[in-house]
Structure formats: C-alpha cells, structure tokens
Amino acid sequence: MAQDLVISVPEVQRRQNEGEIVFLDARNPQAWAESEEKLPGAIRVPADALNEHIQEIPRGRTLVAYCT
C-alpha cells in the first residue's frame, strides 16, 4: 500500500532543480490560459491528451501531476 509523502517546499524546489521531480500540468487549455499560476519548468499536457504526448514525459523521475 502506498504511503503519504510529505516534503517541504524547499525540498521540492531542490529536487526539481536537480531534475529528480518533474511537474505535469494537466489542466485543460481554458483553465491554463485563465490562470496566472504556472510552475516554471512544468510539462503542459492536458489530461485528455496524455496518450498523444506520453513520449514527452521523462522516465526515471518522480512525476507530480496537477490540475484544477
């Protein structure tokens, strides 16, 4: 069974800077366009188009997907 993982914001930033964590912005195009919040370096792939963009997602890293 999976366990919850809680890490600090500085730890997330460090891991992202070192290439260990990749963020996947899975918001739909309208939500993305209307938002002022965008994570630098996040890969943007709408959830309904994931299969079309699967090759763009790096392997061997922790993937953190988010959407609205």
TAVENBEL-V403065 format. One record per helix or strand of 3 or more residues. SS is the DSSP state (H for helix, E for strand). FROM is the first residue (numbers start at 1). LEN is the number of residues. If there is no record, write none. Layout:
# TAVENBEL-V403065
ss=SS from=FROM len=LEN
ss=SS from=FROM len=LEN
This chain:
# TAVENBEL-V403065
ss=H from=9 len=9
ss=E from=21 len=5
ss=H from=29 len=6
ss=H from=47 len=10
ss=E from=62 len=5
